[in-house]
Amino acid sequence: MTKIVRHGAKKILCKAVEHGGTVYLSGLTAEDRSTGVREQTAEILATVDSLLAACGTNKSSLLSATIWLTDIRNRAAMNEVWTAWVDAENLPARACIEARLADPECLIEIQVTAAKPE
């Protein structure tokens, strides 16, 4: 059986799980929820960078991303930050969905899956 490595275990989830050369991140939200969607997006993407690095990979190895916005009208503002951050040569499959999030101060949640380099 392939080893499973868990990072950042909390009461109900792990922030990252590695298995079989793939890294799965949980849905991430910003800690500072007093800011707008651009700032929350930037904070989340910085966390993605940190978690992927801890797992031995990076954003150039993203396979997929799911983004939940509380208001789809914020998509353009979020995309400005996303486009500046993402590796344009290695874009992941991506979905962007409007949804009500558990905390009304969260404007965005992002979940990604990445490959680990061989």
Phi and psi restraints in degrees (range 20) as a CNS / XPLOR table:
assign (resid 1 and name C) (resid 2 and name N)
       (resid 2 and name CA) (resid 2 and name C) 1.0 -71.0 20.0 2
assign (resid 2 and name N) (resid 2 and name CA)
       (resid 2 and name C) (resid 3 and name N) 1.0 137.0 20.0 2
assign (resid 2 and name C) (resid 3 and name N)
       (resid 3 and name CA) (resid 3 and name C) 1.0 -65.5 20.0 2
assign (resid 3 and name N) (resid 3 and name CA)
       (resid 3 and name C) (resid 4 and name N) 1.0 141.0 20.0 2
assign (resid 3 and name C) (resid 4 and name N)
       (resid 4 and name CA) (resid 4 and name C) 1.0 -109.7 20.0 2
assign (resid 4 and name N) (resid 4 and name CA)
       (resid 4 and name C) (resid 5 and name N) 1.0 127.8 20.0 2
assign (resid 4 and name C) (resid 5 and name N)
       (resid 5 and name CA) (resid 5 and name C) 1.0 -117.0 20.0 2
assign (resid 5 and name N) (resid 5 and name CA)
       (resid 5 and name C) (resid 6 and name N) 1.0 129.2 20.0 2
assign (resid 5 and name C) (resid 6 and name N)
       (resid 6 and name CA) (resid 6 and name C) 1.0 -114.0 20.0 2
assign (resid 6 and name N) (resid 6 and name CA)
       (resid 6 and name C) (resid 7 and name N) 1.0 137.7 20.0 2
assign (resid 6 and name C) (resid 7 and name N)
       (resid 7 and name CA) (resid 7 and name C) 1.0 -122.7 20.0 2
assign (resid 7 and name N) (resid 7 and name CA)
       (resid 7 and name C) (resid 8 and name N) 1.0 140.4 20.0 2
assign (resid 7 and name C) (resid 8 and name N)
       (resid 8 and name CA) (resid 8 and name C) 1.0 63.8 20.0 2
assign (resid 8 and name N) (resid 8 and name CA)
       (resid 8 and name C) (resid 9 and name N) 1.0 46.2 20.0 2
assign (resid 8 and name C) (resid 9 and name N)
       (resid 9 and name CA) (resid 9 and name C) 1.0 -64.3 20.0 2
assign (resid 9 and name N) (resid 9 and name CA)
       (resid 9 and name C) (resid 10 and name N) 1.0 133.9 20.0 2
assign (resid 9 and name C) (resid 10 and name N)
       (resid 10 and name CA) (resid 10 and name C) 1.0 -124.2 20.0 2
assign (resid 10 and name N) (resid 10 and name CA)
       (resid 10 and name C) (resid 11 and name N) 1.0 -171.8 20.0 2
assign (resid 10 and name C) (resid 11 and name N)
       (resid 11 and name CA) (resid 11 and name C) 1.0 -58.0 20.0 2
assign (resid 11 and name N) (resid 11 and name CA)
       (resid 11 and name C) (resid 12 and name N) 1.0 -40.3 20.0 2
assign (resid 11 and name C) (resid 12 and name N)
       (resid 12 and name CA) (resid 12 and name C) 1.0 -120.8 20.0 2
assign (resid 12 and name N) (resid 12 and name CA)
       (resid 12 and name C) (resid 13 and name N) 1.0 -2.1 20.0 2
assign (resid 12 and name C) (resid 13 and name N)
       (resid 13 and name CA) (resid 13 and name C) 1.0 -162.7 20.0 2
assign (resid 13 and name N) (resid 13 and name CA)
       (resid 13 and name C) (resid 14 and name N) 1.0 170.0 20.0 2
assign (resid 13 and name C) (resid 14 and name N)
       (resid 14 and name CA) (resid 14 and name C) 1.0 -109.8 20.0 2
assign (resid 14 and name N) (resid 14 and name CA)
       (resid 14 and name C) (resid 15 and name N) 1.0 144.0 20.0 2
assign (resid 14 and name C) (resid 15 and name N)
       (resid 15 and name CA) (resid 15 and name C) 1.0 -69.8 20.0 2
assign (resid 15 and name N) (resid 15 and name CA)
       (resid 15 and name C) (resid 16 and name N) 1.0 -30.3 20.0 2
assign (resid 15 and name C) (resid 16 and name N)
       (resid 16 and name CA) (resid 16 and name C) 1.0 -148.7 20.0 2
assign (resid 16 and name N) (resid 16 and name CA)
       (resid 16 and name C) (resid 17 and name N) 1.0 144.7 20.0 2
assign (resid 16 and name C) (resid 17 and name N)
       (resid 17 and name CA) (resid 17 and name C) 1.0 -134.3 20.0 2
assign (resid 17 and name N) (resid 17 and name CA)
       (resid 17 and name C) (resid 18 and name N) 1.0 131.0 20.0 2
assign (resid 17 and name C) (resid 18 and name N)
       (resid 18 and name CA) (resid 18 and name C) 1.0 -106.6 20.0 2
assign (resid 18 and name N) (resid 18 and name CA)
       (resid 18 and name C) (resid 19 and name N) 1.0 135.8 20.0 2
assign (resid 18 and name C) (resid 19 and name N)
       (resid 19 and name CA) (resid 19 and name C) 1.0 -158.8 20.0 2
assign (resid 19 and name N) (resid 19 and name CA)
       (resid 19 and name C) (resid 20 and name N) 1.0 128.8 20.0 2
assign (resid 19 and name C) (resid 20 and name N)
       (resid 20 and name CA) (resid 20 and name C) 1.0 54.3 20.0 2
assign (resid 20 and name N) (resid 20 and name CA)
       (resid 20 and name C) (resid 21 and name N) 1.0 39.7 20.0 2
assign (resid 20 and name C) (resid 21 and name N)
       (resid 21 and name CA) (resid 21 and name C) 1.0 80.9 20.0 2
assign (resid 21 and name N) (resid 21 and name CA)
       (resid 21 and name C) (resid 22 and name N) 1.0 10.0 20.0 2
assign (resid 21 and name C) (resid 22 and name N)
       (resid 22 and name CA) (resid 22 and name C) 1.0 -124.3 20.0 2
assign (resid 22 and name N) (resid 22 and name CA)
       (resid 22 and name C) (resid 23 and name N) 1.0 142.5 20.0 2
assign (resid 22 and name C) (resid 23 and name N)
       (resid 23 and name CA) (resid 23 and name C) 1.0 -115.0 20.0 2
assign (resid 23 and name N) (resid 23 and name CA)
       (resid 23 and name C) (resid 24 and name N) 1.0 127.3 20.0 2
assign (resid 23 and name C) (resid 24 and name N)
       (resid 24 and name CA) (resid 24 and name C) 1.0 -113.2 20.0 2
assign (resid 24 and name N) (resid 24 and name CA)
       (resid 24 and name C) (resid 25 and name N) 1.0 121.0 20.0 2
assign (resid 24 and name C) (resid 25 and name N)
       (resid 25 and name CA) (resid 25 and name C) 1.0 -98.8 20.0 2
assign (resid 25 and name N) (resid 25 and name CA)
       (resid 25 and name C) (resid 26 and name N) 1.0 145.8 20.0 2
assign (resid 25 and name C) (resid 26 and name N)
       (resid 26 and name CA) (resid 26 and name C) 1.0 -72.0 20.0 2
assign (resid 26 and name N) (resid 26 and name CA)
       (resid 26 and name C) (resid 27 and name N) 1.0 170.8 20.0 2
assign (resid 26 and name C) (resid 27 and name N)
       (resid 27 and name CA) (resid 27 and name C) 1.0 -65.1 20.0 2
assign (resid 27 and name N) (resid 27 and name CA)
       (resid 27 and name C) (resid 28 and name N) 1.0 125.4 20.0 2
assign (resid 27 and name C) (resid 28 and name N)
       (resid 28 and name CA) (resid 28 and name C) 1.0 -110.2 20.0 2
assign (resid 28 and name N) (resid 28 and name CA)
       (resid 28 and name C) (resid 29 and name N) 1.0 139.5 20.0 2
assign (resid 28 and name C) (resid 29 and name N)
       (resid 29 and name CA) (resid 29 and name C) 1.0 -124.6 20.0 2
assign (resid 29 and name N) (resid 29 and name CA)
       (resid 29 and name C) (resid 30 and name N) 1.0 163.9 20.0 2
assign (resid 29 and name C) (resid 30 and name N)
       (resid 30 and name CA) (resid 30 and name C) 1.0 -75.5 20.0 2
assign (resid 30 and name N) (resid 30 and name CA)
       (resid 30 and name C) (resid 31 and name N) 1.0 145.0 20.0 2
assign (resid 30 and name C) (resid 31 and name N)
       (resid 31 and name CA) (resid 31 and name C) 1.0 -73.6 20.0 2
assign (resid 31 and name N) (resid 31 and name CA)
       (resid 31 and name C) (resid 32 and name N) 1.0 -42.2 20.0 2
assign (resid 31 and name C) (resid 32 and name N)
       (resid 32 and name CA) (resid 32 and name C) 1.0 -88.1 20.0 2
assign (resid 32 and name N) (resid 32 and name CA)
       (resid 32 and name C) (resid 33 and name N) 1.0 100.4 20.0 2
assign (resid 32 and name C) (resid 33 and name N)
       (resid 33 and name CA) (resid 33 and name C) 1.0 -98.2 20.0 2
assign (resid 33 and name N) (resid 33 and name CA)
       (resid 33 and name C) (resid 34 and name N) 1.0 11.1 20.0 2
assign (resid 33 and name C) (resid 34 and name N)
       (resid 34 and name CA) (resid 34 and name C) 1.0 -90.4 20.0 2
assign (resid 34 and name N) (resid 34 and name CA)
       (resid 34 and name C) (resid 35 and name N) 1.0 0.9 20.0 2
assign (resid 34 and name C) (resid 35 and name N)
       (resid 35 and name CA) (resid 35 and name C) 1.0 -103.8 20.0 2
assign (resid 35 and name N) (resid 35 and name CA)
       (resid 35 and name C) (resid 36 and name N) 1.0 178.0 20.0 2
assign (resid 35 and name C) (resid 36 and name N)
       (resid 36 and name CA) (resid 36 and name C) 1.0 -85.7 20.0 2
assign (resid 36 and name N) (resid 36 and name CA)
       (resid 36 and name C) (resid 37 and name N) 1.0 -179.0 20.0 2
assign (resid 36 and name C) (resid 37 and name N)
       (resid 37 and name CA) (resid 37 and name C) 1.0 -64.6 20.0 2
assign (resid 37 and name N) (resid 37 and name CA)
       (resid 37 and name C) (resid 38 and name N) 1.0 -35.5 20.0 2
assign (resid 37 and name C) (resid 38 and name N)
       (resid 38 and name CA) (resid 38 and name C) 1.0 -62.1 20.0 2
assign (resid 38 and name N) (resid 38 and name CA)
       (resid 38 and name C) (resid 39 and name N) 1.0 -48.5 20.0 2
assign (resid 38 and name C) (resid 39 and name N)
       (resid 39 and name CA) (resid 39 and name C) 1.0 -66.1 20.0 2
assign (resid 39 and name N) (resid 39 and name CA)
       (resid 39 and name C) (resid 40 and name N) 1.0 -42.1 20.0 2
assign (resid 39 and name C) (resid 40 and name N)
       (resid 40 and name CA) (resid 40 and name C) 1.0 -63.7 20.0 2
assign (resid 40 and name N) (resid 40 and name CA)
       (resid 40 and name C) (resid 41 and name N) 1.0 -41.0 20.0 2
assign (resid 40 and name C) (resid 41 and name N)
       (resid 41 and name CA) (resid 41 and name C) 1.0 -61.3 20.0 2
assign (resid 41 and name N) (resid 41 and name CA)
       (resid 41 and name C) (resid 42 and name N) 1.0 -47.0 20.0 2
assign (resid 41 and name C) (resid 42 and name N)
       (resid 42 and name CA) (resid 42 and name C) 1.0 -60.7 20.0 2
assign (resid 42 and name N) (resid 42 and name CA)
       (resid 42 and name C) (resid 43 and name N) 1.0 -42.3 20.0 2
assign (resid 42 and name C) (resid 43 and name N)
       (resid 43 and name CA) (resid 43 and name C) 1.0 -63.3 20.0 2
assign (resid 43 and name N) (resid 43 and name CA)
       (resid 43 and name C) (resid 44 and name N) 1.0 -44.8 20.0 2
assign (resid 43 and name C) (resid 44 and name N)
       (resid 44 and name CA) (resid 44 and name C) 1.0 -62.4 20.0 2
assign (resid 44 and name N) (resid 44 and name CA)
       (resid 44 and name C) (resid 45 and name N) 1.0 -44.0 20.0 2
assign (resid 44 and name C) (resid 45 and name N)
       (resid 45 and name CA) (resid 45 and name C) 1.0 -65.5 20.0 2
assign (resid 45 and name N) (resid 45 and name CA)
       (resid 45 and name C) (resid 46 and name N) 1.0 -32.7 20.0 2
assign (resid 45 and name C) (resid 46 and name N)
       (resid 46 and name CA) (resid 46 and name C) 1.0 -65.1 20.0 2
assign (resid 46 and name N) (resid 46 and name CA)
       (resid 46 and name C) (resid 47 and name N) 1.0 -38.3 20.0 2
assign (resid 46 and name C) (resid 47 and name N)
       (resid 47 and name CA) (resid 47 and name C) 1.0 -66.3 20.0 2
assign (resid 47 and name N) (resid 47 and name CA)
       (resid 47 and name C) (resid 48 and name N) 1.0 -40.4 20.0 2
assign (resid 47 and name C) (resid 48 and name N)
       (resid 48 and name CA) (resid 48 and name C) 1.0 -57.2 20.0 2
assign (resid 48 and name N) (resid 48 and name CA)
       (resid 48 and name C) (resid 49 and name N) 1.0 -48.2 20.0 2
assign (resid 48 and name C) (resid 49 and name N)
       (resid 49 and name CA) (resid 49 and name C) 1.0 -55.6 20.0 2
assign (resid 49 and name N) (resid 49 and name CA)
       (resid 49 and name C) (resid 50 and name N) 1.0 -46.2 20.0 2
assign (resid 49 and name C) (resid 50 and name N)
       (resid 50 and name CA) (resid 50 and name C) 1.0 -64.3 20.0 2
assign (resid 50 and name N) (resid 50 and name CA)
       (resid 50 and name C) (resid 51 and name N) 1.0 -45.8 20.0 2
assign (resid 50 and name C) (resid 51 and name N)
       (resid 51 and name CA) (resid 51 and name C) 1.0 -66.2 20.0 2
assign (resid 51 and name N) (resid 51 and name CA)
       (resid 51 and name C) (resid 52 and name N) 1.0 -42.6 20.0 2
assign (resid 51 and name C) (resid 52 and name N)
       (resid 52 and name CA) (resid 52 and name C) 1.0 -62.7 20.0 2
assign (resid 52 and name N) (resid 52 and name CA)
       (resid 52 and name C) (resid 53 and name N) 1.0 -41.1 20.0 2
assign (resid 52 and name C) (resid 53 and name N)
       (resid 53 and name CA) (resid 53 and name C) 1.0 -61.7 20.0 2
assign (resid 53 and name N) (resid 53 and name CA)
       (resid 53 and name C) (resid 54 and name N) 1.0 -41.4 20.0 2
assign (resid 53 and name C) (resid 54 and name N)
       (resid 54 and name CA) (resid 54 and name C) 1.0 -62.7 20.0 2
assign (resid 54 and name N) (resid 54 and name CA)
       (resid 54 and name C) (resid 55 and name N) 1.0 -25.2 20.0 2
assign (resid 54 and name C) (resid 55 and name N)
       (resid 55 and name CA) (resid 55 and name C) 1.0 -96.0 20.0 2
assign (resid 55 and name N) (resid 55 and name CA)
       (resid 55 and name C) (resid 56 and name N) 1.0 2.6 20.0 2
assign (resid 55 and name C) (resid 56 and name N)
       (resid 56 and name CA) (resid 56 and name C) 1.0 83.3 20.0 2
assign (resid 56 and name N) (resid 56 and name CA)
       (resid 56 and name C) (resid 57 and name N) 1.0 27.2 20.0 2
assign (resid 56 and name C) (resid 57 and name N)
       (resid 57 and name CA) (resid 57 and name C) 1.0 -143.5 20.0 2
assign (resid 57 and name N) (resid 57 and name CA)
       (resid 57 and name C) (resid 58 and name N) 1.0 -171.1 20.0 2
assign (resid 57 and name C) (resid 58 and name N)
       (resid 58 and name CA) (resid 58 and name C) 1.0 -157.6 20.0 2
assign (resid 58 and name N) (resid 58 and name CA)
       (resid 58 and name C) (resid 59 and name N) 1.0 179.5 20.0 2
assign (resid 58 and name C) (resid 59 and name N)
       (resid 59 and name CA) (resid 59 and name C) 1.0 -64.1 20.0 2
assign (resid 59 and name N) (resid 59 and name CA)
       (resid 59 and name C) (resid 60 and name N) 1.0 -19.5 20.0 2
assign (resid 59 and name C) (resid 60 and name N)
       (resid 60 and name CA) (resid 60 and name C) 1.0 -70.9 20.0 2
assign (resid 60 and name N) (resid 60 and name CA)
       (resid 60 and name C) (resid 61 and name N) 1.0 -11.8 20.0 2
assign (resid 60 and name C) (resid 61 and name N)
       (resid 61 and name CA) (resid 61 and name C) 1.0 -106.0 20.0 2
assign (resid 61 and name N) (resid 61 and name CA)
       (resid 61 and name C) (resid 62 and name N) 1.0 14.4 20.0 2
assign (resid 61 and name C) (resid 62 and name N)
       (resid 62 and name CA) (resid 62 and name C) 1.0 -61.7 20.0 2
assign (resid 62 and name N) (resid 62 and name CA)
       (resid 62 and name C) (resid 63 and name N) 1.0 137.1 20.0 2
assign (resid 62 and name C) (resid 63 and name N)
       (resid 63 and name CA) (resid 63 and name C) 1.0 -101.7 20.0 2
assign (resid 63 and name N) (resid 63 and name CA)
       (resid 63 and name C) (resid 64 and name N) 1.0 -43.8 20.0 2
assign (resid 63 and name C) (resid 64 and name N)
       (resid 64 and name CA) (resid 64 and name C) 1.0 -150.9 20.0 2
assign (resid 64 and name N) (resid 64 and name CA)
       (resid 64 and name C) (resid 65 and name N) 1.0 158.7 20.0 2
assign (resid 64 and name C) (resid 65 and name N)
       (resid 65 and name CA) (resid 65 and name C) 1.0 -144.3 20.0 2
assign (resid 65 and name N) (resid 65 and name CA)
       (resid 65 and name C) (resid 66 and name N) 1.0 139.2 20.0 2
assign (resid 65 and name C) (resid 66 and name N)
       (resid 66 and name CA) (resid 66 and name C) 1.0 -122.4 20.0 2
assign (resid 66 and name N) (resid 66 and name CA)
       (resid 66 and name C) (resid 67 and name N) 1.0 128.8 20.0 2
assign (resid 66 and name C) (resid 67 and name N)
       (resid 67 and name CA) (resid 67 and name C) 1.0 -122.1 20.0 2
assign (resid 67 and name N) (resid 67 and name CA)
       (resid 67 and name C) (resid 68 and name N) 1.0 126.7 20.0 2
assign (resid 67 and name C) (resid 68 and name N)
       (resid 68 and name CA) (resid 68 and name C) 1.0 -109.7 20.0 2
assign (resid 68 and name N) (resid 68 and name CA)
       (resid 68 and name C) (resid 69 and name N) 1.0 126.9 20.0 2
assign (resid 68 and name C) (resid 69 and name N)
       (resid 69 and name CA) (resid 69 and name C) 1.0 -115.3 20.0 2
assign (resid 69 and name N) (resid 69 and name CA)
       (resid 69 and name C) (resid 70 and name N) 1.0 139.0 20.0 2
assign (resid 69 and name C) (resid 70 and name N)
       (resid 70 and name CA) (resid 70 and name C) 1.0 -72.5 20.0 2
assign (resid 70 and name N) (resid 70 and name CA)
       (resid 70 and name C) (resid 71 and name N) 1.0 -21.3 20.0 2
assign (resid 70 and name C) (resid 71 and name N)
       (resid 71 and name CA) (resid 71 and name C) 1.0 -141.4 20.0 2
assign (resid 71 and name N) (resid 71 and name CA)
       (resid 71 and name C) (resid 72 and name N) 1.0 110.9 20.0 2
assign (resid 71 and name C) (resid 72 and name N)
       (resid 72 and name CA) (resid 72 and name C) 1.0 -60.4 20.0 2
assign (resid 72 and name N) (resid 72 and name CA)
       (resid 72 and name C) (resid 73 and name N) 1.0 -18.9 20.0 2
assign (resid 72 and name C) (resid 73 and name N)
       (resid 73 and name CA) (resid 73 and name C) 1.0 -66.5 20.0 2
assign (resid 73 and name N) (resid 73 and name CA)
       (resid 73 and name C) (resid 74 and name N) 1.0 -13.2 20.0 2
assign (resid 73 and name C) (resid 74 and name N)
       (resid 74 and name CA) (resid 74 and name C) 1.0 -86.6 20.0 2
assign (resid 74 and name N) (resid 74 and name CA)
       (resid 74 and name C) (resid 75 and name N) 1.0 2.7 20.0 2
assign (resid 74 and name C) (resid 75 and name N)
       (resid 75 and name CA) (resid 75 and name C) 1.0 -60.0 20.0 2
assign (resid 75 and name N) (resid 75 and name CA)
       (resid 75 and name C) (resid 76 and name N) 1.0 -43.3 20.0 2
assign (resid 75 and name C) (resid 76 and name N)
       (resid 76 and name CA) (resid 76 and name C) 1.0 -62.8 20.0 2
assign (resid 76 and name N) (resid 76 and name CA)
       (resid 76 and name C) (resid 77 and name N) 1.0 -43.8 20.0 2
assign (resid 76 and name C) (resid 77 and name N)
       (resid 77 and name CA) (resid 77 and name C) 1.0 -64.4 20.0 2
assign (resid 77 and name N) (resid 77 and name CA)
       (resid 77 and name C) (resid 78 and name N) 1.0 -42.8 20.0 2
assign (resid 77 and name C) (resid 78 and name N)
       (resid 78 and name CA) (resid 78 and name C) 1.0 -63.2 20.0 2
assign (resid 78 and name N) (resid 78 and name CA)
       (resid 78 and name C) (resid 79 and name N) 1.0 -42.5 20.0 2
assign (resid 78 and name C) (resid 79 and name N)
       (resid 79 and name CA) (resid 79 and name C) 1.0 -63.5 20.0 2
assign (resid 79 and name N) (resid 79 and name CA)
       (resid 79 and name C) (resid 80 and name N) 1.0 -30.4 20.0 2
assign (resid 79 and name C) (resid 80 and name N)
       (resid 80 and name CA) (resid 80 and name C) 1.0 -59.5 20.0 2
assign (resid 80 and name N) (resid 80 and name CA)
       (resid 80 and name C) (resid 81 and name N) 1.0 -45.8 20.0 2
assign (resid 80 and name C) (resid 81 and name N)
       (resid 81 and name CA) (resid 81 and name C) 1.0 -70.8 20.0 2
assign (resid 81 and name N) (resid 81 and name CA)
       (resid 81 and name C) (resid 82 and name N) 1.0 -45.3 20.0 2
assign (resid 81 and name C) (resid 82 and name N)
       (resid 82 and name CA) (resid 82 and name C) 1.0 -57.6 20.0 2
assign (resid 82 and name N) (resid 82 and name CA)
       (resid 82 and name C) (resid 83 and name N) 1.0 -47.7 20.0 2
assign (resid 82 and name C) (resid 83 and name N)
       (resid 83 and name CA) (resid 83 and name C) 1.0 -63.3 20.0 2
assign (resid 83 and name N) (resid 83 and name CA)
       (resid 83 and name C) (resid 84 and name N) 1.0 -37.7 20.0 2
assign (resid 83 and name C) (resid 84 and name N)
       (resid 84 and name CA) (resid 84 and name C) 1.0 -69.0 20.0 2
assign (resid 84 and name N) (resid 84 and name CA)
       (resid 84 and name C) (resid 85 and name N) 1.0 -27.2 20.0 2
assign (resid 84 and name C) (resid 85 and name N)
       (resid 85 and name CA) (resid 85 and name C) 1.0 -91.1 20.0 2
assign (resid 85 and name N) (resid 85 and name CA)
       (resid 85 and name C) (resid 86 and name N) 1.0 -45.6 20.0 2
assign (resid 85 and name C) (resid 86 and name N)
       (resid 86 and name CA) (resid 86 and name C) 1.0 -65.9 20.0 2
assign (resid 86 and name N) (resid 86 and name CA)
       (resid 86 and name C) (resid 87 and name N) 1.0 151.3 20.0 2
assign (resid 86 and name C) (resid 87 and name N)
       (resid 87 and name CA) (resid 87 and name C) 1.0 -77.3 20.0 2
assign (resid 87 and name N) (resid 87 and name CA)
       (resid 87 and name C) (resid 88 and name N) 1.0 106.0 20.0 2
assign (resid 87 and name C) (resid 88 and name N)
       (resid 88 and name CA) (resid 88 and name C) 1.0 -62.2 20.0 2
assign (resid 88 and name N) (resid 88 and name CA)
       (resid 88 and name C) (resid 89 and name N) 1.0 -21.9 20.0 2
assign (resid 88 and name C) (resid 89 and name N)
       (resid 89 and name CA) (resid 89 and name C) 1.0 -85.0 20.0 2
assign (resid 89 and name N) (resid 89 and name CA)
       (resid 89 and name C) (resid 90 and name N) 1.0 -12.1 20.0 2
assign (resid 89 and name C) (resid 90 and name N)
       (resid 90 and name CA) (resid 90 and name C) 1.0 -138.7 20.0 2
assign (resid 90 and name N) (resid 90 and name CA)
       (resid 90 and name C) (resid 91 and name N) 1.0 60.9 20.0 2
assign (resid 90 and name C) (resid 91 and name N)
       (resid 91 and name CA) (resid 91 and name C) 1.0 -71.5 20.0 2
assign (resid 91 and name N) (resid 91 and name CA)
       (resid 91 and name C) (resid 92 and name N) 1.0 140.0 20.0 2
assign (resid 91 and name C) (resid 92 and name N)
       (resid 92 and name CA) (resid 92 and name C) 1.0 -85.0 20.0 2
assign (resid 92 and name N) (resid 92 and name CA)
       (resid 92 and name C) (resid 93 and name N) 1.0 165.1 20.0 2
assign (resid 92 and name C) (resid 93 and name N)
       (resid 93 and name CA) (resid 93 and name C) 1.0 -66.4 20.0 2
assign (resid 93 and name N) (resid 93 and name CA)
       (resid 93 and name C) (resid 94 and name N) 1.0 144.1 20.0 2
assign (resid 93 and name C) (resid 94 and name N)
       (resid 94 and name CA) (resid 94 and name C) 1.0 -148.3 20.0 2
assign (resid 94 and name N) (resid 94 and name CA)
       (resid 94 and name C) (resid 95 and name N) 1.0 144.4 20.0 2
assign (resid 94 and name C) (resid 95 and name N)
       (resid 95 and name CA) (resid 95 and name C) 1.0 -126.9 20.0 2
assign (resid 95 and name N) (resid 95 and name CA)
       (resid 95 and name C) (resid 96 and name N) 1.0 144.4 20.0 2
assign (resid 95 and name C) (resid 96 and name N)
       (resid 96 and name CA) (resid 96 and name C) 1.0 -129.9 20.0 2
assign (resid 96 and name N) (resid 96 and name CA)
       (resid 96 and name C) (resid 97 and name N) 1.0 122.2 20.0 2
assign (resid 96 and name C) (resid 97 and name N)
       (resid 97 and name CA) (resid 97 and name C) 1.0 -129.8 20.0 2
assign (resid 97 and name N) (resid 97 and name CA)
       (resid 97 and name C) (resid 98 and name N) 1.0 140.8 20.0 2
assign (resid 97 and name C) (resid 98 and name N)
       (resid 98 and name CA) (resid 98 and name C) 1.0 -85.3 20.0 2
assign (resid 98 and name N) (resid 98 and name CA)
       (resid 98 and name C) (resid 99 and name N) 1.0 132.2 20.0 2
assign (resid 98 and name C) (resid 99 and name N)
       (resid 99 and name CA) (resid 99 and name C) 1.0 -156.1 20.0 2
assign (resid 99 and name N) (resid 99 and name CA)
       (resid 99 and name C) (resid 100 and name N) 1.0 152.8 20.0 2
assign (resid 99 and name C) (resid 100 and name N)
       (resid 100 and name CA) (resid 100 and name C) 1.0 -82.7 20.0 2
assign (resid 100 and name N) (resid 100 and name CA)
       (resid 100 and name C) (resid 101 and name N) 1.0 127.3 20.0 2
assign (resid 100 and name C) (resid 101 and name N)
       (resid 101 and name CA) (resid 101 and name C) 1.0 -96.5 20.0 2
assign (resid 101 and name N) (resid 101 and name CA)
       (resid 101 and name C) (resid 102 and name N) 1.0 161.8 20.0 2
assign (resid 101 and name C) (resid 102 and name N)
       (resid 102 and name CA) (resid 102 and name C) 1.0 -60.1 20.0 2
assign (resid 102 and name N) (resid 102 and name CA)
       (resid 102 and name C) (resid 103 and name N) 1.0 -38.7 20.0 2
assign (resid 102 and name C) (resid 103 and name N)
       (resid 103 and name CA) (resid 103 and name C) 1.0 -105.0 20.0 2
assign (resid 103 and name N) (resid 103 and name CA)
       (resid 103 and name C) (resid 104 and name N) 1.0 119.5 20.0 2
assign (resid 103 and name C) (resid 104 and name N)
       (resid 104 and name CA) (resid 104 and name C) 1.0 -63.6 20.0 2
assign (resid 104 and name N) (resid 104 and name CA)
       (resid 104 and name C) (resid 105 and name N) 1.0 -15.4 20.0 2
assign (resid 104 and name C) (resid 105 and name N)
       (resid 105 and name CA) (resid 105 and name C) 1.0 -82.5 20.0 2
assign (resid 105 and name N) (resid 105 and name CA)
       (resid 105 and name C) (resid 106 and name N) 1.0 -16.4 20.0 2
assign (resid 105 and name C) (resid 106 and name N)
       (resid 106 and name CA) (resid 106 and name C) 1.0 -75.9 20.0 2
assign (resid 106 and name N) (resid 106 and name CA)
       (resid 106 and name C) (resid 107 and name N) 1.0 123.7 20.0 2
assign (resid 106 and name C) (resid 107 and name N)
       (resid 107 and name CA) (resid 107 and name C) 1.0 -96.9 20.0 2
assign (resid 107 and name N) (resid 107 and name CA)
       (resid 107 and name C) (resid 108 and name N) 1.0 -17.8 20.0 2
assign (resid 107 and name C) (resid 108 and name N)
       (resid 108 and name CA) (resid 108 and name C) 1.0 -153.9 20.0 2
assign (resid 108 and name N) (resid 108 and name CA)
       (resid 108 and name C) (resid 109 and name N) 1.0 147.5 20.0 2
assign (resid 108 and name C) (resid 109 and name N)
       (resid 109 and name CA) (resid 109 and name C) 1.0 -136.4 20.0 2
assign (resid 109 and name N) (resid 109 and name CA)
       (resid 109 and name C) (resid 110 and name N) 1.0 138.1 20.0 2
assign (resid 109 and name C) (resid 110 and name N)
       (resid 110 and name CA) (resid 110 and name C) 1.0 -129.8 20.0 2
assign (resid 110 and name N) (resid 110 and name CA)
       (resid 110 and name C) (resid 111 and name N) 1.0 135.2 20.0 2
assign (resid 110 and name C) (resid 111 and name N)
       (resid 111 and name CA) (resid 111 and name C) 1.0 -127.4 20.0 2
assign (resid 111 and name N) (resid 111 and name CA)
       (resid 111 and name C) (resid 112 and name N) 1.0 135.5 20.0 2
assign (resid 111 and name C) (resid 112 and name N)
       (resid 112 and name CA) (resid 112 and name C) 1.0 -132.8 20.0 2
assign (resid 112 and name N) (resid 112 and name CA)
       (resid 112 and name C) (resid 113 and name N) 1.0 158.2 20.0 2
assign (resid 112 and name C) (resid 113 and name N)
       (resid 113 and name CA) (resid 113 and name C) 1.0 -127.6 20.0 2
assign (resid 113 and name N) (resid 113 and name CA)
       (resid 113 and name C) (resid 114 and name N) 1.0 137.8 20.0 2
assign (resid 113 and name C) (resid 114 and name N)
       (resid 114 and name CA) (resid 114 and name C) 1.0 -137.6 20.0 2
assign (resid 114 and name N) (resid 114 and name CA)
       (resid 114 and name C) (resid 115 and name N) 1.0 153.7 20.0 2
assign (resid 114 and name C) (resid 115 and name N)
       (resid 115 and name CA) (resid 115 and name C) 1.0 -86.4 20.0 2
assign (resid 115 and name N) (resid 115 and name CA)
       (resid 115 and name C) (resid 116 and name N) 1.0 152.2 20.0 2
assign (resid 115 and name C) (resid 116 and name N)
       (resid 116 and name CA) (resid 116 and name C) 1.0 -97.2 20.0 2
assign (resid 116 and name N) (resid 116 and name CA)
       (resid 116 and name C) (resid 117 and name N) 1.0 133.1 20.0 2
assign (resid 116 and name C) (resid 117 and name N)
       (resid 117 and name CA) (resid 117 and name C) 1.0 -59.3 20.0 2
assign (resid 117 and name N) (resid 117 and name CA)
       (resid 117 and name C) (resid 118 and name N) 1.0 144.4 20.0 2
